Every structure is written in structure tokens, then in C-alpha cells.
């Protein structure tokens, strides 16, 4: 037998032995992620996790939380109770959350567009760093629609760009529509006046319908009823491409943009994609965070649950906690001009 053949046989035997050892190690829970997650999940069995909603009962965030809570509890083999903690556009709840013990027993659904935008801007009152939160996974996100009243003289977004005056309605600093307004104003050099003080999107919507203001933005699902009823006219989708439900409405990133405009527009789309994540305080141990992430993914990718969520008008747009982490880093590395726009916008909240 040649030396080369003997060497090949020794290497083959070693490979087989290594494979057997690896298999036995995995089966015994020797350091695999699954085993680590299992150990973390034991901490949640028969325990109570509090899911904080940063707004009062009855809204979209509250509906999502109450829909998800029993499904998450089932996977954790414990209880999940919903607690409403309204204030400061969702900021109060996240500020309180970061002071909690990082054991995974208190988590929250976050208004990532408003609160996340505030964190990027260094807005007054933000007491956390965006990339230090423990991201469990994104529940939902939808790109926003810029719309005018059906009787408005603004029939295309190009009309808005060319206008000498445009009255844009917003609920105020910290809200997604406020951030959208400032970004669109900067990207397209709109001669727009941002009118604030509306108590909610419903009041803002009525003002647009009546013609008291010229336009507004809002998340896709919330804007569709007024569009379908004929009260509002969609002019622009703040997203990467057209939606099949609005095939004649152009998307922001398909417009002819300069490099500077496109970089700001991409950052705006990324901010909207941040959506509604479930988050925990900084420093949740890896095995517990893995368990929460796995449990949430199992719940939100279950076909029966997805079908029911769609029927109730609360569609799920899942993104893993790891992918949310990546999105956050991209946002934090957005162009300086994007951060300045956000900083100037949130400065008005002082």
C-alpha cells in the first residue's frame, strides 16, 4: 500500500470519527443554539411575561399585542399579559422598559418609526441607544401612502412638487406622519406648511377630506379605507416599488431622483420598514433572547394565525430579530443629512 493511500485512509477515518463526535455532542445538547435556547426557555415556563403597549387601548398597537399575546404564551408555556402605558408618542414606555431587569419578563411593542426616529435624532427625552435594545422580531410594517382629498386640485405628486403652497396635516412631533412630512419637504424642496395639533389620524383624515388641509401620510392599511371609499386620492407610496392594490400610484424609489435625493429617500423607506418590532431592555441573556425570538417566529409564521390576522385587518409582516438588528445598523449609518432632518424635525418638540 502506498504512503499516499494510507494517508487518505487515515484522513477518511478521522473525518468519520469527527462527524460521530459532533453528532453525539449535538444530541446531548453540547453547546448548540437549540440547546441553549431550550435552556433559556425553561426560565419562562409557568412564568408571566408582560407585553407593554405604548399607547392607550383600542388602537393598532394594542390590537396587535392582544392578538399575539396568547400565541406567544403558548410557545413559552407560560402567561403573557398586556399592559398599556400611554405617553409621549410611545417614548414613555420604551424609556421605562430600558430600566427594567433584563430577564425577558417585560417586553414591549415599539412605535419604531416615531420613537426610533427620535432616537436617531437625539430628540429630547430619549433615554436609550437604539442599537442597545434587545430586538425580538418585527410584528408588522407597512409603507406609507401620501394622499389628498378626492376634491383636491392636487391630482399627482408632481402637482405637489410644483405647488407654491401645500398644507400638510400631522398629529405632531414624534409621530410618523410628522417625520414623513419633514423628509418629503426636504427631499423635494416642497413649499409645504406642516400643520400639527390633530388628536389622531382619524381627525387628520377628516380635515383632508373636508379640504381644511391638502394632504397627509399614513400607513398603508389605515389609509386604504378612505381611498377605497373615494374620499382620498393616493399620490405616492413611500416604498421601494408599487403595491398591487394601488398599481397606478408611483412609489418613492421609482421616481427620478438625484443621488442625494435617493440616499435620503432610501433612509426614509428603511425607517418605515422598521415598523412595529417587539423589543426588550438591553442585555437580555443570549439564551433567553433566542427563546423569545424562536417563540415569536413560531407564532407569527403559523399559517392559521396568519390567516386570522389578515381577516382581522392586522396583517403580519415578519422580520427576525437578527434582521431587525441589521436594519438598525443601516439606519444608524444613514447619510448625515438624514440625521439632520430628523434632528431639526424633533427640535420642534421642545
N, C-alpha and C positions, 0 to 999 in steps of 0.2 A: 504494500500500500504506500502510495507516495505521501510525502510530507504535506503537500497541498491538500490532498483528500482528507488526511487525518485532521488537519486544521479546520476544514469545512465542517466535518462531523462534530468536532468539539464545539464550534460556534452554533451549530444547529441544536445540539443538546442543551447548550446554555440558554438559547432563546426559548426553548420549550419550558425549561425549569423556571425562567423568569416569568413567563406567562402564567404558569401554575401558581407561583407565589403571589403575583399580582391579583389573580382571581380569588385566591383564598383570603388575601388581605381585604379586598373589597367586600366579599361575602361576610366577613367578620366585622365590617364597619371600620376598617383601619384607615381613617383619615379621609374618606371620600366625602364629597359635598353632600350627598344624600344622607349619609350617616350623621354628618354634622348638623344638617337641617333637622333630622329626626330628633337629635338630642335637644335642639332648640325648641322643637315643637312640644316636647314634654312639659316645658315650662308654661304652656298655655292651656293644657288640659284642665278642665273644671275651673278655670280662672275666668275673670271678667275683663275684657278689653273695652275701653271707652273710645268711641269714634266721635270726634268733635266736628260739628258743623259750624263754620264761621259766620253763619247768618241765622236769622230767625226761622222758625218752622214754616213750611209750606212752599218754599222756593225750589229751584232746580237742584241746588247742592243738597238740600235736606232730603229731597226725593231720592236722589242717587244714594245717599248714605243709608236711608232706611230700606232701600231695595237691596243693597249689598250686605248690610249687617248680618242678617240671618244666614246668608250663603257663606260668609267668612267664618261665622261662628261654627257652622257645620264642619268646615275643614280644620279649624283649630281645636275642635272638640271641647269648646268652652262657650262662653257667652260674649256677645258684642252688643253693647248698649250705645245709643245715640244721644249725644249731649249737644244742645245748641248754645253757642257762645258768640252772640252778635256783637259787632263793633268795629269801627274804623275800616270798613270795606273788606273785612276778613283778616286784617292785620292783628287785631287784638288776640284772636285765637292762636295764631302762629307764634306770636311773642310769648304767650302763656305756655305753649307747648314746649318751646326750647328750654324752659326752666324745669320741665318735668324730668323725673328719673328715666334714664334711657334704657328701660327694660321692655319696651314694646307694649306695655299695658295701656298706654294712651297714645293715640294716633289722631290724625285729622285729615279731612279732605280740604284741599287748599285752592283758593282762587289764585292760580299761578300767574294769570295774565296781569291782574291788578297788583297783587302782593309781590309777585316775582318781579314785575316791572319796577315797583317801588324799591325792592332790594338792590336791583341793578343800578338804580338811580341814586342810591344812598339817601332815600327820602327820610324826612323826619319821622321818628318813632319806630323805625325798623331796628330790631334788636338781635338780628341773626345774619349770618352769612349764607347766601343761597346754596353754595356748594357744600355746606356742612350738614344740611338736613339729611335725614335718612329716607330716601325715596323708595317706597314700596311698589309703586306702579301707577300708571295713569289710567284713570277710570274712563274719562271721556274728553274729547276735544272736538271742536268744530271750527272751521274757518268762518270768519265773519262776513256779513253782507252789508254793503253800503247802499242805502235805499233812500228814495224821495217819495213824496206823496204822489198818488196817481194823477192828481190835477196839477202837479208842479210843472213849471216851464222847463225844468231840467230833465231832459229825456235820455241823455247819455252822460257818461262820466266826463267826456270831453267838454260838454257844456259847463260842467262844474269847474274844470281847469281854466276855461276861458272867462268865467264869470268875474265881474268886478266886485261882487258881493255874494257871499253864501253863508247862511245861518245854520250852524251845525249844533244839534241838540245833544247834551250829555248829562249824565247823572252826577258828574263831578270828579274831582281829583281822586285817584286810586281806583277808579272804575275802568274797565277795559275800553269802553267807548271813549273815555277821555284820552287815554293813551293813543287809541286809533286816530282820533281827530288830530292830535298834535303831530303824529307821524305822517299822516296823509298831507297835512298842511305843509310840512317841511319838504317831503319828497317831491310834491308837485307845485310848490310855491303857491298854494291856494290863497286867495284873498277871502279867507273864511274867518268868521267870528264864532268862537265856541261858547255857546250859551249853556250854563250849568244851573243846577238847582232842582232838576226834576227828581221826584222822590223814587222813581223806579223806571224801568224800561217801558212799562205799560203807559205811564204818564208821558214819557218822551215820545212813544209811538203815536199817541193820540195827538200830540202837538204837531207831528209831521203830517198826519192825516188831515188835520184841520188847516195846515199851512202856516201855523204860528212859527215853525222853524222849517228850514228847507230840506234837511236830511239828517240821517243818523246811521250808526252802525250797530250791529248786534249779532250774536251767534246765530248760525245758520238755522237751527231748529226753532229758535224763538222768533225769527223774522219771517219764516215761511207762511204762517197763518195769515198775516197781513198781506203778504204778496199773493197768496192763492186767492184771497177774498177780493183782490183787486184794489185794496186801499193803498198799497205801496207798490212802487216800481223799483226793481233791483237794477243798480247801475254798475256795480263792481263787486266781485268776490275777492276777499282778501285772502288769497290762497295761491298755490302753485299752478293750478290748472282748473278748467271749468268743471262744474258739477253737472251730472247728467240731469238733475232736476231743474237746473237753470242753464240750459245749453246755449242760450243767446246772451248770457251775461259774461262779459270778459273777466278773466282772472288777473290779479295784480301782476304776477310774474310773467304773464304772456304779453304785457304791454311793451312798447318800445321804450326802453329806459337807458339812461346813461349808466356807466359803471358805478358812479356814486349813488345814483338813484336805486340801482339794482341791489347794491350792498345793504342799503337801508331797508328796502322792500323785503329782502330775504330775512333780515333780522326781525322784521315785523311778523312775517309768516312763522318764523321759529318761535316767537313769543306766543303767538296764538296756538301753536302746536303744543305748547306747554300744558295748556288745558286745565284739567281737574285731577291732579295727582293725589294719591294718599301718601302722607308723609309722617315721619316720626321725629322725635328730637335727635339732635346729633349724638353719635356714639352708641347706637344700639349694637350690641354684640353681633358679630357676623352670623353666628348660627341662628340667632333669633330673627335677625333681619331676613335671612334666607328662608326661614319658615314662613314668615309673613308674606314674603314675595311669592313663594310657591303656593300658599293657600289662596292668595288673591288671584293669581293667574289661573288656578284650577276653577275658581268660582266664576271668573269673568270670561272664560273661554268655553264654559259649559253650554252646549247648544240649546238646551231647554231654557236656561236662564237668558241667553242672548235673544231668543225668540220673544220671550216675555218682556224683556227690557225694550225691545223695538216696538212691541204692541202698545206699551205704556208711554211711548214718546220719549224714552230716555235711552237712546242707543249707546252701546258701549264702543269705545274706540281705544282698545287696549294698547298700552306700551309698557314694557317691562321696566322694573326699577333701574336695571343697568343701563337701558337705553335712555331713560329719563336723566340719569347722571351724565350721559354723553351730551344730551341736548342742553343741559345746564351749562356745561363747559363751553359749548359752542356759543351760547348766549353771552356768557361772561367774556368771550373773546370777540364779540361783535365790534364793528367799527366804532372808534371814539365818538363819531358824530351821532351814532345811535344812542350811546350813553348820555351825551349832552342833551339830546332832545328829551329823553326821559327825565333827566335831572331838571331841566327847565320846566317841564310839564308838572312835575311833582312839587316844584318850588312854589307853585301857586296854592298848594295846600296849606302853606304856613299862615 
